[in-house]
């Protein structure tokens, strides 16, 4: 087997509508059906999540958020050379004291995390370098940021060791490319 290097990117972008929508979005999430997700073998203890409904885009909080989110995502992907995307799943996760989500990957081309609530001292997503799994990348995110990375990248939410709730929204997307942006230059 020959192992070759193919660099990949991850993006951190401040969500321009965060301040405008944060409180209403949290209210809608708090009125949503949820469950906890506990799997000690995978170091996972998520306080609240609606992952079970991740393919239901009619949930009130999803409809509300997508009014603001979809154009922001299109901006991110076109900046990376793609001309569109489709979202396949979206869900929230809330982490109270001692909650965590162990190492895992997602489906689709890209995974994104929107940090809806990230109080000071809350743990930030960690990524594993795809070619050297001894390298753990500490992301420099803050509340209101969206991070986008390839879905095959191992990542985790370390334990929340503070007494304040952390809320994230995660979603999986596939990108599209039609040669419109770069013309016929790719051979």
C-alpha positions in Angstrom: 0.0 0.0 0.0 1.2 3.5 -0.9 0.1 6.3 1.4 0.1 9.7 -0.3 -0.7 13.1 1.2 -3.8 15.0 0.0 -4.3 18.2 2.0 -7.8 19.0 3.1 -9.2 22.1 4.8 -11.4 23.1 7.6 -13.1 26.5 7.8 -14.1 28.6 10.8 -16.5 31.4 10.0 -18.6 33.7 12.2 -22.3 33.2 11.5 -23.4 36.8 10.7 -26.9 36.2 12.0 -26.0 34.7 15.3 -26.8 37.6 17.6 -30.1 38.2 15.8 -31.4 34.7 16.1 -29.8 33.1 19.1 -32.5 33.6 21.7 -35.4 32.7 19.4 -33.6 29.7 18.1 -32.9 28.5 21.7 -36.6 29.0 22.6 -37.6 26.9 19.6 -35.1 24.2 20.5 -36.2 24.1 24.1 -39.8 23.3 22.8 -38.6 20.4 20.7 -38.8 16.7 21.4 -35.4 15.3 22.5 -33.7 12.5 24.2 -30.4 11.9 25.8 -27.7 9.8 24.2 -25.5 7.8 26.5 -22.9 5.2 25.4 -20.1 4.8 28.0 -18.1 2.6 25.6 -17.8 5.5 23.2 -17.3 8.2 25.9 -20.6 9.7 24.8 -23.1 11.3 27.2 -25.1 13.9 25.4 -27.7 15.6 27.7 -30.3 16.5 25.0 -30.4 15.8 21.2 -32.9 15.4 18.5 -30.5 13.5 16.2 -33.2 10.8 15.8 -35.2 13.4 13.7 -32.2 14.7 11.8 -33.7 14.2 8.4 -36.9 16.1 9.3 -36.4 19.6 7.9 -39.9 20.7 8.9 -39.1 21.0 12.6 -39.9 24.6 13.7 -36.3 25.4 14.8 -34.8 24.0 11.6 -37.2 26.0 9.4 -36.4 29.1 11.4 -32.6 28.6 11.2 -32.5 27.6 7.6 -33.9 31.1 6.7 -30.6 32.4 7.8 -28.2 29.5 7.5 -28.5 28.4 3.9 -27.1 31.5 2.2 -24.2 31.6 4.7 -23.3 28.0 3.8 -23.5 28.8 0.1 -21.0 31.6 0.7 -18.7 29.2 2.4 -18.8 26.6 -0.3 -18.5 28.9 -3.2 -15.4 30.4 -1.5 -14.0 26.9 -1.6 -14.7 26.4 -5.3 -18.0 24.6 -5.2 -21.2 26.0 -6.7 -23.8 24.5 -4.4 -24.7 21.9 -1.7 -27.5 19.8 -0.3 -28.1 19.4 3.4 -28.9 15.8 4.4 -29.2 16.0 8.2 -29.4 18.6 10.9 -29.8 18.2 14.7 -29.0 19.9 17.9 -27.0 18.7 20.9 -26.9 20.2 24.4 -24.1 19.4 26.8 -24.6 20.0 30.5 -21.9 19.4 33.2 -19.9 16.2 32.4 -21.6 15.7 29.0 -19.4 14.7 26.1 -19.3 13.1 22.6 -16.5 10.7 22.0 -14.4 10.3 18.8 -16.6 9.8 15.7 -17.1 10.6 12.0 -20.2 11.5 9.9 -21.6 10.7 6.5 -21.7 13.1 3.5 -18.9 15.3 2.1 -18.7 17.8 5.0 -19.8 18.1 8.6 -20.5 21.4 10.2 -21.0 22.6 13.8 -22.7 25.9 14.7 -21.8 26.9 18.2 -25.1 28.4 19.4 -24.1 28.5 23.1 -20.4 28.3 24.0 -19.9 29.8 27.4 -16.4 30.7 28.5 -14.6 27.5 29.6 -16.8 25.2 27.4 -14.9 22.5 25.5 -14.3 23.1 21.8 -14.4 20.5 19.1 -11.2 18.6 18.6 -10.2 17.2 15.2 -7.7 14.4 14.4 -5.3 15.0 11.5 -6.4 12.6 8.8 -2.8 11.3 8.0 -1.4 11.3 11.5 -3.8 10.3 14.1 -1.4 11.3 16.8 -2.0 14.9 15.9 -5.1 16.4 17.6 -6.1 19.8 16.4 -7.6 22.1 19.0 -10.0 24.3 17.1 -10.1 28.0 17.9 -13.9 28.5 17.8 -16.1 30.9 19.7 -19.9 31.2 20.2 -21.5 32.2 17.0 -18.9 30.4 14.8 -19.6 27.7 12.2 -16.8 25.1 11.6 -16.9 23.1 8.4 -14.6 20.0 7.9 -14.6 16.8 5.8 -17.0 14.3 7.3 -14.3 11.5 7.4 -12.2 13.5 9.9 -12.4 12.0 13.4 -13.7 14.6 15.9 -15.1 14.8 19.4 -16.7 17.1 21.9 -14.6 16.8 25.1 -16.4 16.7 28.5 -18.1 19.9 29.5 -16.6 20.6 32.9 -18.4 23.8 33.7 -21.9 24.3 35.1 -23.2 26.1 32.0 -25.0 24.5 29.1 -23.3 24.3 25.7 -25.5 24.0 22.6 -24.4 23.1 19.1 -26.2 22.5 15.9 -24.6 19.9 13.6 -25.4 19.2 10.0 -24.1 17.1 7.1 -23.8 18.4 3.5 -22.8 17.2 0.1 -21.3 19.8 -2.3 -21.9 20.2 -6.0 -19.5 21.3 -8.7 -20.5 22.0 -12.3 -17.4 23.7 -13.9 -19.1 27.0 -13.8 -16.7 28.6 -11.3 -13.4 27.6 -12.8 -14.6 27.0 -16.4 -13.3 24.0 -18.2 -9.8 24.3 -16.7 -9.9 20.9 -14.8 -8.7 18.1 -17.0 
